[in-house]
Amino acid sequence: MIFDAHMHLGTLPSYYSPDRASLESVLKRMDYIGISHGMQMHMGGFFDMKDFAYEKSIEIFERSSHRIYFGLIYDPTNPIESIKWIDKAKDEPGLVCIKIHPSWHKTYADDDGYREIWDYAQKTNLPIVSHTWTVSNYNPTQKFSVPERFLRFLQEYPEVELVMGHGGGRYDGHLKALEIAQQFDNVFLDTSGDVNAYGLLKKQVDTISANRILFGSDVSMIDINATIGKIFACDISLKEKKKILWENAIRLFKLDI
C-alpha cells in the first residue's frame, strides 16, 4: 500500500503536461506504480478560483472511488473567500488538510495574515501542508517560505501538525527544516518536488526517524517515477519505508482505509 501525500491536479502554464493532468492519466500512473491512494491540492485554488477548486476536488474524490483525498488552499490575501470554501468542505469525507503557499501569495509564513488559518486548523484538527524552499538569486520569492519563517506559529500552536512540503527545498532549507523538526514533534517533512540530493532521505530518517516523513510526488508537475524511486532505493529498513510510503499519511490525515 502506498499513499502519495503531495499531489496536484489541474495545470500550470509553466509546467509540461501533455495530457493536461487529467484524472484518468493520474489514476493510470498510480495503478502502474502501485499507489493505492493520495491527496491532491487542486491548482485552481492557487488562483482566484476557490469555488472551482472546491467543486473539482469533491468530483475527483468521488470519481476516483475515494482514492484521491484533497486539501484546499488558504490565500492570506483573500482570507474570507478562502475560509468560506474550506469551511464548506470541512464535513466532506475527502477533505484531510489545509494547504498554504507563502511564496505563491508573496506573504511571509510568519505574517499575521496566516493566524486565522492556524486558528482554524487548531479548532478543526486539520493539519497544514505548506510549501517550503530555500531562497536563491534565481528564485528570490522563496524568501516567503524558508523554514525558519514557520517558527512563530509552531511555537504558538503546538497542537497543529505542519507538513514542510519538499523538506525545505534545497541544502540550506533541508538543514533548517531538519533542525526545526527536531525541536517540534508536530512537524513532518515530505519528499515531493525535484528534491533529489544524494543521501538526503537517509539523513532525515537518521535525524528524526521515519515516523514523520511522508512520500509525496508533486505529480503532475513532477514524474512520480522520479520521486518514489529515491524511497525504494534508500538504505533504510522495509519497516521504515512502509512508514514513509503509507502509515504516516494514514495517521496524519486520520484515515480508516
Secondary structure, DSSP 8 states (H G I E B T S, - for coil): --EEEEE--S--TTS--TTTT-HHHHHHHHHHHT--EEEE--GGGGTT-HHHHHHHHHHHHHHTTS-EEEEEE--TTSHHHHHHHHHHHTTSTTEEEEEE-TTTTT--TTSGGGHHHHHHHHHHT--EEEE----BTTBGGGGGG-GGGGHHHHHH-TTS-EEEEGGGSSHHHHHHHHHHHHH-TTEEEE--SS---TTHHHHHHHHH-GGGEE----TTTS-HHHHHHHHHTSSS-HHHHHIIIIIHHHHHTT---
